[in-house]
Amino acid sequence: MRTPTTPDAPTGINLDEQETYDPNHLLDSLIEQLKLKNDAALARALGIAPPVLSKIRHRRLPVGASLLIRMHEVSALTIAELRALMGDRRAQFRVSYKREKSKRG
């Protein structure tokens, strides 16, 4: 099982290992704020497949930067507020810009 990590996190700790990390709280808060019924409705609002939310709830997939931005767009909450809702207490959040080489060469 893969665990969500951020290689550039200042502490070098997996996000999953933070005691405060709870993606369920973030998702439940968004459902409540947007007055939605369930995860399927939230997935539609975010423009993602429902299994993605399930993987996030079961901590098999981290809340990525693009999803966090989409959550910001639909909820009008700031990125800092969204990160706080999921319990991300890291001092910095950086996205890795490493890309794999194209198969074409």
Secondary structure, 3 states (H helix, E strand, C coil): CCCCCCCCCCCCCCHHHCCCCCHHHHHHHHHHHCCCCCHHHHHHHHCCCHHHHHHHHCCCCCCCHHHHHHHHHHHCCCHHHHHHHCCCCCCCCCCCCCCCCCCCC
